[in-house]
Amino acid sequence: MKLKSFKFFFSLSIILLFASILKGEEKIDIWKNTKEKKNNVKIETDQNFSKEKNINIQTNSQTPLDQKIKIEENLSNDSEEAKVFGIYDPSQNDFDLNMWSPTKAEDVRASLKRIKKMKLSKTSNEILESILMSFSFPPQGMDEKEFANLKISWLIENNRSELIESFLNQNKNFNGKKKAVQFLVDQNIAQANLKQGCEKIEFIDTTIKDPYLEKFKIYCLVFNNKNSQAQLLLNLLREQKQSDKFFDDKIDFLLGISEKTSDKINEKNLLNFYLSSVTIKNFNYETSKKTKKEIWQYLNAANLIKIDDINDKQKLKSLELAANEGQIDDNIIFDIYKQISFNLSTLINAKNIYQTLDESDARSLIYQKYLLSESTESKLEYLFLLDELFHKNDLKNIHSSLLSNAIQEIGIDNIPENYKEIS
């Protein structure tokens, strides 16, 4: 066997063995350790590495004769051929189309569930990804629909948008297709990249019957100034009773059919929230602890996060929490800190005064003092003091990038010895 193949098999064995140890089970064997010979296995796929409906995939494992006969008998009796879904040709990594076949479905589900709780290394993730996304028959007790959906769910959970597109390009009809397309659509809306998001409508074909995606398709036609086509599809959606009052109101306004639109912000889904933001004059959304992650992402990407009253401490604290959780850019917080006004006396005596101030004001004062400092030692003093203040309120993630970038800019060799251990 090739060295590359050995590394893949050895590493995966470690992953599955470790996952099984967590629950005291035996290692799952997803292939047979027999002498391997090249053999042609005939299957139906929807991928691009063959233009034929029935393709021959070269593998380095010999399919047992009784298993091969059983597959052929099943295909003959059911008058349809087994389908496999994936991205990679299994022969590229010396994998076998039947590598999952000896494994029970419940073992695969349990192991993947446990692996999700583990923090795998980059290499281990790549190995697992290669195995999951290779074209293969499903495990025992799992049909092709569940196996395809399992693959898509894994890609979504790991935010692998590029691979989702590859999966959609290489597989025509599969269970979970609607979920995959909606993930791509929402991801682009969240990034305020509607141009690219509208390019994803090529995946919304006649096999997908979903009102949400049809509405997005209609909006994209409006976005691309194809109003007559948008109106036609909207009428069709209305006839099918798949539209709703909110969407009708927004599209009619964007098409110029009506001059007014509702000022009510709709948070039911990301598309509705986006339509609210682009149709409401002086759009102003009050965030809260209940604000969904995807809405935070969109607000951040569209530069819609603002604080009208710089003295609104509750609003600032909610933004600090969002930044700490990675929902908005840290720089938004530091930009707000710079806007908070302090008199000259307060700035001069910052080290003695900051403890008497509100927590957010204290961080703002020390941050401004850091920016005003000229010497390296003074900068570091206020930088690490600011770090303490963020840690005190469990907001350390906001300051971590600032601290790292500042130390890199100063240079590790220029940092005094008393700070090196801390950094």
C-alpha positions, 0 to 999 in steps of 0.5 A: 500500500502507498505511504499516503494511503497508510497515513490516511488509514492509520490516522483515521483508526486513531480518531475512531479508536479514541472516539470509541474509548470515550464510551468504552466501545471497540474501534469501528472498522470501516474497511476490511484489512485484506490484501487489496487488488484493483477492481472495477465497481459499477455504480450510478453517481451524479458527480463530474469525474465521469460523464457516463451514467454508469461509471467504473471507479477504480479501487484498491480493494477487492469486493468479496464475490458474494457481496458483489453478487448480492449488490447486482441481485438487488439492482436487478430485482429493484430495477434501479441502481444504487446511488452514492453521493460525495465529492471525492473519487475514492480511488484518489486516496486508495479508498474503497466504495464499500469502506463503510459497508461493514460498519453498522449505522448506529456505530457511525452515528454514535462515533460522529456524535462523540467526535463532534465533542472532541477538538480534532487537529487540522490533519485529523479533520482533513482525514475525516473530511476526505473519508466522509466526502468520498463517494461510497455506499452507506453503512449497514442499516442506513439508506442513501438518503440519510447518508447524504444528509449526514454528509451535508449536515457535517459540512454545514456544522463545520461551515464548509461552504466551498465544499457544499458548493462542490457537493451541489455541483457534483450531485444532482438530487439528494436528501438535504439539498434544500438545507444546503442551498439555504445555508449558502443563501443565508451565509451570503446575506449574513455577509451582506454579499447579495451579489454573490448570494444571488449567484447561488440561485442556480442551485435552486432548480425544479427539484427544490420546492421551498417558499423561502428559496423561491422568495430569495430568487424573486428578490434576486431578480429585483436586485438585478433589475429583472422586474418583469420576471420578478413580478411573474414569479411573485404572482405564481407564488401568490397563486400557490399561496406560498407568499405572505403579507410581509414579503408582498409588501416589501417586493411591491415597494421595491418594484415601485408598485406601492409608495409606502412600506411597513416600518415594522422590523421582521426577524422571522428569518434572515431574508425578512430581516434583510428586506426590513433593513433595505426598505425602512428609512433610517433603519434602527434595530435594537439588539438584545441577548435574544438577537440571533447570531446570523442577524449579528453577522449581517449587522456587522457586515452591513455596518449597521451597528451603531450607538446613537447615545454614547452614554447608553451604557446598557447598549454598550454592554450588550455590544461588548458581550456580542464582540466577546462572543465573536458576533461583531468586530472587536474594532466596533467596541474600540471605536466607541471607546474613542468617542467617549469624552473625558476631560484633560484632568481625567486623562492625566490622572487615569491610573488613579481615577479609572477604578471609580468609573463605570466598568465600560468607562474605565475600559474606555479611559485606559484605552484612550490613555494607551493610544496617547502613550508615547513610550513603549513601557507606558504603552505596555503598562496601559495595554496590560491594565486594559487586559486585566479590566477585560478579564475582570468582566469575562470579556477577554476575547475582545482584547486578545487580538489587540494585545497580540497585534500590539506586541507584534508591532512593538516587537518581542525583543523590545518588550521589557523582561517584567512583561515577557512572562505575562505576554 
